Amino acid sequence: MFIALTEDVRIWLPWGIVAFGAALGLTAELAVLPKLIARAGNHRFAAYGFALSTLRGVLLLWCIVGAIDAALAFAAIPQRADAFLHRTIALILIVSTTLVAARVVVALVEHWVVAVGHTRQSLTLFNNLTAVSIYALGLLIALQSVGISITPLLTALGVGGLAVALALQDTLANFFAGIHIIVSRRLRPGDSIRLQSGESGVVADITWRNTLVRDTSNSIVVVPNSKVAQTIFTNYDQPSRPFDFEVTFKVAYESDLEEVESLALEIARSVIADLPDADPGAHPTVRFEAFEDAGIITTVKLGARTFDTHQPVRHELIKRLHRRLRMDSTKGLYPFQAPSAAIPTQR
């Protein structure tokens, strides 16, 4: 009777261990982990909650795999099968741990990049670089765990590295140029820029190979990172977001310049007060710049919140100037033929 009972225990004990591991994993997944994630929402370290969320699904896997490993000590199976199962368990743990480590480190990198002033849109290159590095390390550990020596592989990679670098020199140049662009912070996703070649728009993303610029027609202009690093470009959002621009017109010599200046300042201030796109901290100015045959060149300088929003502000300023000057019978309003240059703010 005792022998039979012992035999039954020996048969069912491994299954009981696996069932206990599965129950423990489900409890951790459904009861413990959600509470920890909810509490992490108030944690001062923002990436803490995301790091915990990366454990979803993995905790159950780890508990089951750990239970199977413990159950093998009580299971009557051939030695070769036991060795194969232990190697498989080790491989599963290495792969799953690598995935979790990549997610956690990417979350930490994202938190750091945002903390130093970059936008989340600039994370593509950093996230990919971090994830690939961790996956490569996990692959080497996995190969070593299954009995494949990585020393010859590393030697082959070292010998072939030069050939690969020569074959991918353009790709590598764009890759390192992208890192330089992001680290230097002279160009960030969301910035409005104009390249020396004439392309202009808002930086949508900086990837490992290209900088994506969204132009005014909502199309994407793809510029290699190496070209961006080498070219001259104007960033309208640095050193700060407010953007100053000028509207130029001419008034006749018979005009009262004091009156013109007063009217122009009044109109500019009304535009700032009425338009949400105008920069509320801007101080409009009026300058009489030169004498010409057709009249006196007059410039009104005003500010918008960003480069993207300055066109509606310019549009409204021109409308109000034209309407008010005509209404007050100020003589000699002439359109200025040369396009006035937009001037980025230095405030």
PyMOL commands that set and color helices and strands:
alter all, ss='L'
color gray80, all
select helices_A, chain A and resi 2-40+47-53+58-71+79-115+120-145+151-167+169-184+225-230+257-274+310-327
alter helices_A, ss='H'
color red, helices_A
select strands_A, chain A and resi 192-195+200-206+210-214+220-224+233-235+243-251+285-292+295-304+334-335+343-344
alter strands_A, ss='S'
color yellow, strands_A
deselect
rebuild
show_as cartoon
